[in-house]
Amino acid sequence: YTSGAVRLWDTRAWDYAAPVLEPLRGPDDAGAPPHVAFVRINSALAAAAYEDGTVSVWSLMVGREPVHRYQHNQRIQALALAPDGAAVATASGFEVKVESPDDRGFWHTTDTFEIQKLVNFLNLVPDVTGSPVAVAAAEDVVYLLKSPDPSKVLHSVYGQPVTCLDVAASEAAFGVKSFGWLLNEPNQILLYNLETSQCLKKLGNSLGDFSCVSLRDSPPNMLVTGNKDRRVRVYDLRQREPLCSLHGHALGVSAVRMDDWKVVSGGEEGLVCVWDRRMGTKLWEMHARHPVRHLWFNSHSLITANVPDEKTPRGAGLADDDLTAHRKHRGVIYAYEFSAEQQAGESVLPICRSSYDEVTGYNYNIGLAVPYDDI
C-alpha cells in the first residue's frame, strides 16, 4: 500500500484476516513511511521493495518480522523473486544486486552486477542449481547476469527498446519496439536460448508495442502475448504466425496468462477477459475502474489486481476536505473461483441456473458469453 503496509492474504480461506507484515522501523524513522513500490511472493517467501530503496524479505512460515532486509542508495526500478527457491534480485540505478541465504540460513549478497543502463525489467531464471541467474532488460539491451561472468549482453539493438520480458528455465522471451520509420522491422517477440545466447525465434509482426508476455507459465512450446493494439496473441514456438488472435479490449492489454485451453487477459481499461483458446471465443468478462496490473490463475481460482496509475490523487489524504474521492481512487484485488469440480447445485448462484424460459435477471456485472446470452 502507499501507507507503507504490506499484507499477506490466504485466498483459500474467505474469512482469513490478513496480517500486516511490518517493516523494521528504527527510532530514527520519523515522518510518513515510504510507499511500497513492488511486492513478490513464491511458495516460501514474500518480498517487498519500498520507495526509499529498502527491501524486506519475509518467510511465510515464520512470524511477521523480516528474515532479511537490505538497502539501496537510490530508488528501486525492479524486484524479482526466484519462482522456486530462496533468492531475491533488485535493480537500482546502474546496479543489480542478488541476495540469497547460505547453507546455515544466513542471508548475504551473492552477486552485484554493474550495467550501463537503467533496468526496466528483471527476472530470476527458475530451476537453477548453484548461484542464482538473472535476466535484466535495460532500455534496448538484455543482459544475462550470471556469476562469475561479468554482465553478458544477450541482445542489443540500438534504438529498439525492450517492452516486456518473461523467462523460463532455458529461454527468455521479450518484446522489442521497432524504429518508427523502419517498416521492414515491425514490433516483435524475440526468443533466446539462455545457454547458447542464440536467438531461436522472431515472432509477431505488429504495429502496436508488445506490452506483456507469458512464457514460463504457458504450456510447453507455447507463449501468449498482449499488445498495445488491444489484441491477445497465442503462439506455438514451432510456427511464426499466431495460433489465434483475440480481440476484446478497448485499450492496450496490460497482463496476460494461459493454460492448456484458456487464456486470461487484463486491459488498461480495467477489463478482465477469460477466453477459450480452442474456439477463439470469450467465455466471460469483468470490469473494474483501474488498469489490470496483475493476474494469476490455476484450475480452480483466479486472482486479479486493478492498480491505479495515480497513487496520490487529490482528495485521497486524510487532511483533505473531501474524503469522498478517497475510495474510488483505490485499487482493488479480486479473487474468483472456477467451480467446475463442484456439484452444479452447490456452486452456482440460483440466478445463474436460470434458463431461456425464465425472466431475465440481474447478472452481477459478469458478462457471460455461454451458455446463454443473458441471465
N, C-alpha and C positions, 0 to 999 in steps of 0.2 A: 504493500500500500504506500501511498505518498506520505502517510503518517510515520513511516519507518517500521511498521509492524510486518512480520512475516507469519502467516498462519498455515498450519498443516491440516488438511482435510482428509478424512477417510470416506470416500464416496460410496463404499459398500454398506455403510450404516447411515440411514437417512436422518437419524436423530443424534448424529455424532456432534459433540461440542468441540469445535476446532481449537486446539491450544495455540496460544501465541508464542512463537519461537522468539525469545527476546535476544537482541544483540547484547554483547557485553558492553555496558556503558560505564565508563570510568567517572570519577568525581569531577574531572575537567570537562566532561562533555555537557556544556551548558547550551541553552538555546534549543531550537527545534531540531529534532532528529533528521538525518538525511533521508531523502526518498530512496525506496528500493528500485534499482534500475533493472535487475534481472533476477529471475529465480529458475532453478533447475532441480529435477528430482529423478532418482532411479530407485531400485528396489531396496537399497540400504542407506542412501544419503540424500540430504537436501542441501542445496547451496543457494546463497543469495549474495548479490553484489549491490552495494549502495553507491549513491551519487558521489560520496566523498572519497571513493576509492577503496573502501573496506570490503573484504569478502569474508563471509561466515559460512562454515560448513557444520551441519548437524548430523548426528546419527539418528536414524528412525527408531532404533532400538533403545537408545539411552537418553533419558531426560530431555530437558529443554535448553541446557547450556551448550554452546557450540563445542564440538570436539576439535575444531581448528579455526583459526582466524588470522588473516594477514592483510597487509595494507599496500596499496599502490599510491604513488605520489600524485597521479592525475586521475581524471575521470575514466571509468572502465567502459570500453566500447563493446566488449563481447565476453560472454561467460559460457563455458562448456563443461559438462559433467560426463564422465565416462558412462556409457549406457549400461555396462555390466560389471564395472569394477570401482575401485576407490581411487579416483584421480580427478582433479579439477584444473581447468586451464582458464586463464583470464588474459585479455589483451587491454593494455593501457598505454597510450602514447605509441611509441615505436617498439614496445616490449611485449613479448608473450611469455607468461610465467606458467609453469606446470607444477602442481603440488600433489604429493601423494604420501601415504603412510609407509613406513618401513615394516619389517617383519614383526617388530615389537609393538606396532600401533602408533609410533610417534610420527607426526606429520613433519615434512620438511620440503624445501624447494627441490624438485627433481631436476628441472631444466629451466634456463632462462634464455630466450632467443631474442636477438636484436634484428629487426627488419626495417626496411627503408620507407615503408608507407603505413598509413593508418588502417588498422584492421576493421573490416565491415562484418565478416562472418568468421566464426571459429567453431570447429568440431573436433572431438576426440574420436579416433578410429576405434571401433569395437573389436573385441576378440583379439587383443594384442597381448602376447606374453612378453614379460620384461618391461622395459621403460615405456611409459605412455607415448603414443604418437598422435600428433595434432595436425590438422589441415586448416590453414588460415587463408582467407581471401582478403586482400588489401588493395582496394581500388581495382587496378587492372592486372594484378599479379596474384597467383595462387601459390602458396608455399606449403611444402611438406616439412614439418618440424619434427625431427627425429634425432635423438642423441645417438652417437657422439657427433654426427654430421652437423655442420652449420646449417642454417635455414636454406633448404634446397628449393629452387624455383621449379614448380611443377608446370606452370603455364604462365605466359606473359605475352600479351599483345598490346602495344601502346595505344591508348585511346579507346580500348574496348573494356569498360569496367564490368566486373562480375556483379550480377544482380541477385543471385540466390545460390545456396550451397547445401548439399547433403552428402554424407559419407557412409559407405558400407565397409565391410571388413577388408576388402581388397580394391575397392573402387571409390572414386569421387565423382559426383555429378554436379555441374554448376552451370548457371545461365550466363551468357555474355551478351552485352549490348553492342550492336554494330555501330560503325560510323554512320552518321545520319545521311551522308552523301554517297555512301558506297552501297549501291543496290544489290551488288552481287555477293555481299556478305551480310545476310539477314541476321536477326537475333536468333541465337541457337542455344541448345543444351549440349555441353561437351562432357564426355565420359572418359575419365582417365584411369589407368591401372596404377595403383599406388606402389606396386613392387617394381615395375619396369619404367614407370613415369611416361608411358606411351599413351597417346590419345587413341582410344579404342573406337570412338563413335562420335559423330556430329549429328544431332537430332534436331528436327524442327526447322521451320522456315517462316518466321512470324514477323509481322510489322511491329507488334507490341513487345515490350520487355517481358521476359520470364520473371515472375515475381516470387514464386515458390516452387520447390521441387522436393519430392519424397522418394528416396531410393532405398534406404535401409529397411523401412517398414513395409515395402512393397513385396509382392510375390517374386520368386526367382525370375530373372531376365525381364523384369518389368520396372517401369517407373512412371510416376504421374506428375504432371506439372500444372501450375496455374500461371496465367498470363495477364498483363495489363489490358489485353484486348478482350477480356471478360470470358475467355474460354478455358476450360479444363481439358487437357490432352493426356491420354494414356498411351504410352509407348511400349512396344516389345523391342528389347535391345537388339534383337536379331533383324529388325527392319528399320528403315529410315522414316517411313511415314507413320503417323499415329494410328493406333488401332481404332480409337474413337475420339471425337472432339465434342465436348459437351458445352452447351451454351444456355445459361440461365441466370447469370448475374448481371446487375445493372451497372456495376462499376468493376474495377480490376479484382482478380482473385488474389486473396491475401494468405490463405492457408489451404493445404490440400493433403489428403491421405487416402490410401486404398488398401483393400484386402483382396481375397480371391475373386469376389464378384461385385463388391460395391465400392463406390468412391464417395467420400465426403469432402465437400469443399466449402470454404468460407470466403465472403467477399468484403470489400471495403465499405459497402453499403449496409453491412450488418446481417446479410442473409447467409444462413447455413443450408446447404442442399445435400440430400442423400440420393445418390444415383445408382441404378442398376447398370453396371458396365456392359453386361451381355446384351441387353436390349437397347442401351443408349438412352434410357428414359429416367426422368426424375421421379423418385418414389415419394419424397415429401420435402418440405422446406419450413424453416422457422426464421423469424426476423426479430432482431433487436436493434437498438439505436446506434451502437458504435461498431467500428470495423472488427471483423473476426481476426484475432491475432494468434489464436492457438486452438488446435483441435486434436483430439486423440480418441481412438475408439478401438474396441475389440469386439468379439462376437456378441457380447451382451450389454455393453454400455458405451455411451458417447459423452465426452466432456468437451464443451466449447467455451471460449472466453472472448467476450467483446470488450475491448480496451479502448478508451477514448484517446484521440490524438492530443487533445489539450488536457494536460494533467492538473493545472491550477487555474481554472476559469474564474471569472468574476462571480461573486455570489457563493463561492464554494468554501470560503473561510469562515471560521466561527465569529470573527469580528465584523463580517459584512452585515449590512442591514437586511438584505433579502436572502433568507435561508431557503426559500422555495427553489432556488436554482440548484441547490446542492444535489438532490437525489438524481435528477435526470442527467447530470454530468458524470455520475459514477459509472464505472464499467460493471459488467455482470458476468457471472460464470454459471453455465447451465450444466446439469448432469441429467442425461437421458438414459432410459433403459430400453434395450431391444428385448421384447418379451416373447421371442419365438419359442423358447424352450418350455414356457409355462402353459398351463391349460388356458384355452381361449377365454373360458368363462371367468377365470380368476384375474387375468392380466389386463383385459381390455375394458375401458370405461363403457358403461351401458350405452352411452350415446354413440360410441364408435362401433357398436354392434348393430346399429340400425340398418335397414335395407332400403332398396329403391322405393318400396311401397310406403315407407313411413314419412312423416312430415320432416322437412329439413330442420336440423337443429344447430345449435351453436357448436362450432368446431374447434374451440380452444386455440385459435390462432395457428393451428397446424394445417398447412395446405397439403392435402393428400391427393396424389395423382391416381393411385389404385387403392382398393379395388373398386371404388365408385367415385364419381366426380365431386359430389358434395354430400355432407352428412346432415 
